[in-house]
Amino acid sequence: MDRLSNTVRPYAWGSTTAIPDLLGVAPTGEPQAEMWMGDHPGAPSRVVRADGEQPLPALIEADPERMLGPAAVARFGPRLPFLLKLIAAGSPLSLQVHPDLAQAREGYAAEERAGVPVDAPHRNYKDPNHKPELLCALTPFEGLCGFRTPDETAGLLAALDVDSLKPYVDLLHAHPREAALREVLTAVLTADPADMAATVHEAAAACTRLGGAHAPYAVLAHHFPGDPGVLAAMLLNHVRLQPGEAIHLGAGVPHAYIGGLGVEIMANSDNVLRCGLTPKHIDVPELLRVVRFEADDPAVLRPEASPSGEELYETPADEFRLSRYVRPEGAAPVDITATTPQILLATAGSPVAGGIRLGPGESVFVPAGEKVELSGSGTVFRATVVA
């Protein structure tokens, strides 16, 4: 078991203070958006040893069965199946969806055959994997997730009293659910950019004036003036999570984070298709192929406690399993040895994992089968694989 040294990614939407405050270090003044824990090539963790830091991917590559366990290697290959993150949104992220496994494999193969460089800005598929996600709030967290019913969206748009939005209101009333959502999203993303910018500006002013349920979209328009993603976002459910609550994001579900600090875990992939709220590439035909036009209330997850004190966030994903231990002073040590690889992340207090004391924001990698006991007080998130 080794302490991890992790990279913080400075995306423009990141908070300048949330991750430094958790780590107990001075802010740099630059945005600090995500701290990655895992072996993803974009920002792989390093293990901290007496002879210096070593890249986690190199250690896994040298002996994958010892590090990951034979079952995980047989099922997912010789790499860590999940990526764990601290995510700190100081401003809204892009509105996006992720492909399912078949779509990812097909899209990746097609772009490989076409010779599109993997780092090309217009490339959609960076790898052949899907990207189910789970976000657990550490602070109050705000986001958008999944489609509202067409009737709810029609009411939201109609209340703005913007003439250029009335055709969208009519579309939402005129078609069955899936067709209505598809028609309106397609119309928004393919409209003349100048006309759409004027509509968004007028809608944003109305959102500011009305407040209430419209207030989040005024915030989006402030950060992305004239962006059609502001109207696309109004098709989605607005979600507020309290600390300890979580939300699972499956394939094809449009979503965006607006603000807050959380722990995020996902399958080890970087495949993102964007709908708006971004200057980056948007491939509308591919996006419409991947989006699931299903209206539903987003399910807020709360952890299920076990007698051992482990609180599990249940999801259908196999590549990851996220749980937490909230340990009071004097709590008895608990054995959390597993046949699968684990990353343990402290978010409060000073818990001890296998003899290594962890402060908030600190983490360790535990190879499959290595004995580890959790003691001390504080909160620890446990990321592993479904056995």
C-alpha positions in Angstrom: 0.0 0.0 0.0 1.4 3.4 -1.0 0.5 7.0 -0.4 -0.5 8.8 -3.7 0.7 12.0 -5.2 -2.0 13.4 -7.4 -2.3 16.0 -10.1 -4.7 18.9 -9.9 -6.0 20.0 -13.3 -6.5 23.7 -13.8 -9.5 23.8 -16.0 -11.0 27.3 -16.4 -14.3 26.4 -14.6 -12.5 25.3 -11.4 -12.8 26.9 -8.1 -9.8 28.8 -6.9 -10.3 28.0 -3.3 -12.3 24.7 -2.7 -9.5 22.2 -3.2 -6.9 24.3 -1.5 -9.2 24.8 1.5 -9.8 21.0 1.7 -6.0 20.3 1.5 -5.2 23.0 4.0 -2.9 24.9 1.6 -2.8 28.4 0.3 -4.7 29.1 -3.0 -2.5 29.9 -6.0 -5.0 32.3 -7.5 -5.5 29.9 -10.4 -8.5 27.6 -10.9 -8.1 24.2 -9.4 -10.9 22.1 -11.0 -10.1 18.3 -10.5 -7.7 16.2 -8.6 -7.3 12.8 -10.4 -6.5 9.5 -8.6 -5.8 6.5 -10.8 -3.8 5.5 -13.8 -5.5 7.5 -16.5 -2.8 8.7 -18.9 -4.2 12.3 -18.8 -2.9 12.8 -15.2 -1.7 9.5 -13.7 -1.1 9.3 -9.9 2.4 8.6 -8.5 3.1 6.4 -5.6 5.3 7.9 -2.9 8.1 5.6 -1.7 11.4 6.1 0.2 13.4 6.1 -3.1 11.1 8.7 -4.7 7.8 8.9 -6.6 7.0 6.3 -9.2 4.1 6.4 -11.8 1.2 4.2 -10.8 0.6 3.0 -14.4 4.2 1.7 -14.6 3.7 -0.3 -11.4 0.5 -1.8 -12.6 2.0 -2.6 -16.0 4.9 -4.4 -14.4 2.6 -6.8 -12.4 -1.1 -6.3 -13.2 -2.4 -9.4 -11.5 -0.7 -8.6 -8.2 -1.8 -4.9 -8.3 -5.3 -5.4 -9.6 -6.1 -9.0 -8.9 -6.7 -11.8 -11.5 -10.5 -11.3 -11.6 -10.2 -7.6 -12.4 -7.5 -8.2 -15.1 -9.6 -10.9 -16.7 -12.7 -8.7 -16.8 -11.3 -5.2 -17.5 -7.8 -5.7 -18.8 -4.4 -4.7 -17.2 -5.4 -1.2 -16.1 -7.3 0.3 -13.2 -11.0 0.1 -14.3 -12.0 3.4 -12.5 -10.9 7.0 -12.1 -11.5 8.8 -8.8 -11.6 12.6 -8.6 -12.1 15.5 -6.4 -14.1 18.0 -8.5 -14.5 21.6 -7.6 -16.8 23.6 -9.9 -16.5 27.3 -9.4 -18.5 28.0 -12.6 -20.6 25.8 -14.9 -19.1 22.9 -16.8 -20.1 22.1 -20.4 -23.5 20.4 -21.0 -22.5 16.9 -22.1 -23.4 13.2 -22.5 -21.3 10.0 -22.5 -21.7 7.1 -24.9 -22.6 3.6 -23.9 -20.0 0.8 -24.4 -21.1 -0.2 -27.9 -21.3 3.4 -29.1 -17.8 4.2 -27.7 -16.2 1.2 -29.4 -17.9 1.9 -32.7 -17.1 5.7 -32.6 -13.5 5.1 -31.5 -12.9 2.5 -34.3 -14.5 4.8 -36.9 -12.2 7.7 -35.9 -9.2 5.5 -35.9 -10.0 4.3 -39.4 -10.4 7.9 -40.5 -7.0 8.8 -39.1 -8.3 11.5 -36.8 -5.5 12.2 -34.3 -6.5 11.3 -30.7 -5.7 14.8 -29.5 -7.5 16.5 -32.4 -10.0 19.1 -31.0 -12.7 17.8 -33.2 -12.3 14.2 -32.1 -15.2 12.7 -30.2 -13.9 9.4 -28.9 -10.5 9.3 -27.0 -10.8 5.7 -26.1 -13.2 2.7 -26.7 -14.8 2.8 -23.3 -18.0 4.0 -21.8 -18.1 6.5 -18.9 -20.8 5.9 -16.3 -20.2 8.4 -13.4 -21.2 8.9 -9.7 -20.9 12.3 -8.1 -21.1 12.6 -4.3 -21.4 16.1 -2.8 -19.0 17.2 -0.1 -20.6 20.7 0.0 -24.0 21.8 -1.3 -23.7 21.0 -5.0 -25.8 22.2 -8.0 -26.2 20.6 -11.4 -28.4 19.6 -14.3 -29.3 16.0 -15.0 -31.7 14.3 -17.4 -34.7 15.7 -19.3 -37.7 17.2 -17.6 -41.1 16.2 -19.0 -41.9 18.3 -22.2 -44.9 19.8 -20.3 -42.7 21.1 -17.5 -40.2 22.6 -20.0 -43.0 24.1 -22.0 -44.2 25.9 -18.9 -40.7 27.1 -18.0 -40.2 28.5 -21.5 -43.7 30.0 -21.8 -43.3 31.9 -18.6 -40.4 33.8 -20.2 -42.8 35.4 -22.7 -40.2 35.5 -25.5 -41.7 35.4 -29.0 -38.9 33.4 -30.6 -39.4 30.6 -28.0 -43.1 30.1 -28.8 -42.4 27.6 -31.6 -40.4 25.5 -29.1 -43.3 25.6 -26.7 -45.6 24.5 -29.5 -43.3 21.6 -30.4 -43.2 20.4 -26.8 -47.0 20.3 -26.6 -47.4 18.8 -30.1 -45.4 15.6 -30.0 -45.0 12.5 -27.8 -42.3 12.9 -25.1 -39.3 11.4 -26.9 -40.1 13.1 -30.2 -40.7 16.5 -28.6 -37.4 16.5 -26.7 -35.5 15.4 -29.8 -37.2 18.0 -32.0 -36.5 20.9 -29.6 -32.9 20.0 -28.8 -32.2 19.6 -32.6 -33.8 22.9 -33.3 -31.8 24.7 -30.6 -28.5 23.3 -31.7 -29.0 23.8 -35.5 -30.5 27.3 -35.4 -28.8 30.2 -37.0 -26.2 31.3 -34.5 -27.0 35.0 -34.6 -30.7 34.4 -34.2 -30.1 32.0 -31.4 -27.8 34.4 -29.6 -30.5 37.1 -29.7 -33.0 34.6 -28.3 -30.7 33.5 -25.5 -30.0 37.1 -24.5 -33.7 37.9 -24.3 -34.4 34.7 -22.5 -31.6 35.4 -20.0 -33.0 38.8 -19.2 -36.4 37.2 -18.5 -34.7 34.5 -16.3 -33.0 37.2 -14.3 -36.3 39.1 -13.9 -38.3 36.1 -12.9 -35.8 34.4 -10.6 -37.0 31.3 -8.8 -36.9 28.2 -11.0 -35.4 30.3 -13.8 -32.5 31.6 -11.8 -30.0 28.8 -12.6 -30.3 29.6 -16.3 -29.6 33.3 -15.7 -26.3 32.1 -14.1 -25.5 29.9 -17.2 -26.2 32.8 -19.5 -23.9 35.1 -17.5 -21.0 32.7 -18.0 -22.0 31.8 -21.6 -23.8 34.8 -23.1 -25.7 33.9 -26.3 -24.8 30.2 -26.1 -27.5 27.8 -27.3 -26.6 25.5 -24.5 -28.5 27.9 -22.1 -31.8 26.9 -23.9 -30.7 23.2 -24.1 -30.1 23.3 -20.4 -33.7 24.4 -19.8 -34.8 21.0 -21.1 -33.0 19.4 -18.1 -33.9 18.8 -14.4 -32.2 21.2 -12.0 -30.7 19.2 -9.1 -29.4 20.4 -5.7 -27.4 17.9 -3.6 -26.6 18.2 0.1 -23.4 16.9 1.5 -23.4 13.1 1.4 -26.0 12.9 -1.4 -25.0 11.6 -4.8 -26.2 11.2 -8.3 -25.5 8.5 -10.9 -25.1 9.5 -14.6 -25.6 6.7 -17.1 -24.9 6.6 -20.8 -26.8 9.1 -23.0 -28.0 11.3 -20.0 -27.3 15.0 -20.7 -25.9 16.7 -17.6 -23.8 19.6 -16.4 -22.4 20.7 -13.1 -23.0 24.2 -12.0 -21.1 24.6 -8.7 -19.8 22.8 -5.6 -17.2 20.4 -4.3 -17.6 16.7 -4.6 -16.0 13.2 -5.0 -16.5 11.8 -8.5 -15.9 8.3 -9.7 -16.2 6.9 -13.2 -15.2 4.2 -15.6 -11.7 4.9 -16.8 -12.6 6.9 -19.9 -12.4 10.4 -21.3 -15.2 10.2 -23.9 -17.4 13.4 -23.8 -19.9 14.6 -26.4 -20.9 18.3 -25.8 -24.3 19.9 -26.2 -23.3 23.5 -25.3 -22.0 25.9 -22.6 -18.6 25.5 -24.1 -16.3 26.9 -26.9 -15.2 23.3 -27.7 -16.3 21.1 -30.6 -20.0 20.1 -30.8 -20.8 17.3 -33.2 -24.6 17.6 -33.4 -25.4 14.5 -35.5 -23.2 12.3 -33.3 -24.6 13.9 -30.2 -28.2 13.2 -31.3 -27.2 9.6 -32.0 -26.0 9.1 -28.4 -28.5 11.1 -26.4 -31.3 9.2 -24.7 -34.4 11.2 -25.0 -36.1 10.0 -21.9 -37.8 12.3 -19.4 -37.4 11.2 -15.8 -36.8 12.6 -12.3 -33.1 12.3 -11.4 -32.7 9.9 -8.5 -30.8 11.4 -5.6 -28.7 8.6 -4.0 -28.1 8.3 -0.3 -25.7 5.7 1.1 -26.9 2.4 2.5 -25.1 1.6 5.8 -23.8 -1.8 6.8 -23.0 -3.2 10.3 -19.3 -2.6 9.6 -19.9 1.1 9.2 -19.4 1.1 5.4 -22.0 3.3 3.6 -22.4 2.2 0.0 -23.6 4.2 -3.0 -25.3 1.6 -5.1 -25.1 1.9 -8.9 -25.4 -0.5 -11.9 -21.7 0.1 -12.9 -19.3 -2.8 -12.6 -16.1 -0.8 -13.1 -16.4 1.0 -9.8 -17.9 0.8 -6.4 -17.9 3.8 -4.1 -18.6 3.8 -0.4 -17.6 5.9 2.6 -16.8 5.5 6.3 -17.7 8.3 8.6 -15.8 7.4 11.8 -16.3 9.1 15.1 -13.7 9.4 17.8 -13.1 6.0 19.5 -14.5 3.9 16.6 -13.1 0.4 16.5 -10.7 -0.4 13.7 -12.2 -2.2 10.7 -10.6 -4.6 8.3 -11.3 -3.5 4.7 -9.1 -6.0 2.9 -10.4 -6.8 -0.6 -9.6 -9.0 -3.6 -9.9 -6.0 -5.8 -7.7 -2.8 -6.0 -8.7 0.1 -3.8 -8.1 3.8 -3.6 -8.9 5.3 -0.1 -9.5 9.1 0.0 -9.8 11.1 3.2 -12.1 14.1 3.1 -12.2 15.0 6.9 -10.4 14.3 10.1 -7.2 12.2 10.3 -8.1 8.6 9.7 -5.3 5.9 9.4 -5.3 3.4 6.6 -2.8 0.5 7.0 -0.6 2.6 9.2 -0.7 5.7 7.0 -2.3 8.7 8.5 -4.4 10.7 6.0 -5.3 14.3 6.1 -8.2 15.8 4.0 -7.6 15.3 0.3 -4.9 12.7 0.8 -5.2 9.2 -0.6 -3.5 5.8 -0.8 -3.5 2.9 -3.4 -4.1 -0.6 -2.0 -3.2 -3.5 -4.3 -5.7 -6.3 -4.6 -5.5 -8.7 -1.6 -3.2 -6.5 0.5 -4.4 -6.4 4.1 -5.6 -3.0 5.2 -7.2 -1.9 8.4 -9.0 1.5 8.8 -8.7 3.2 12.2 -8.8 6.7 13.6 -11.6 9.3 13.1 -12.7 11.1 10.0 -14.3 10.5 6.7 -12.8 8.1 4.1 -14.2 7.3 0.6 -13.4 3.8 -0.6 -13.2 3.3 -4.4 -12.9 -0.2 -5.7 -14.3 -2.6 -8.4 -17.5 -4.6 -8.2 -16.2 -8.1 -7.1 
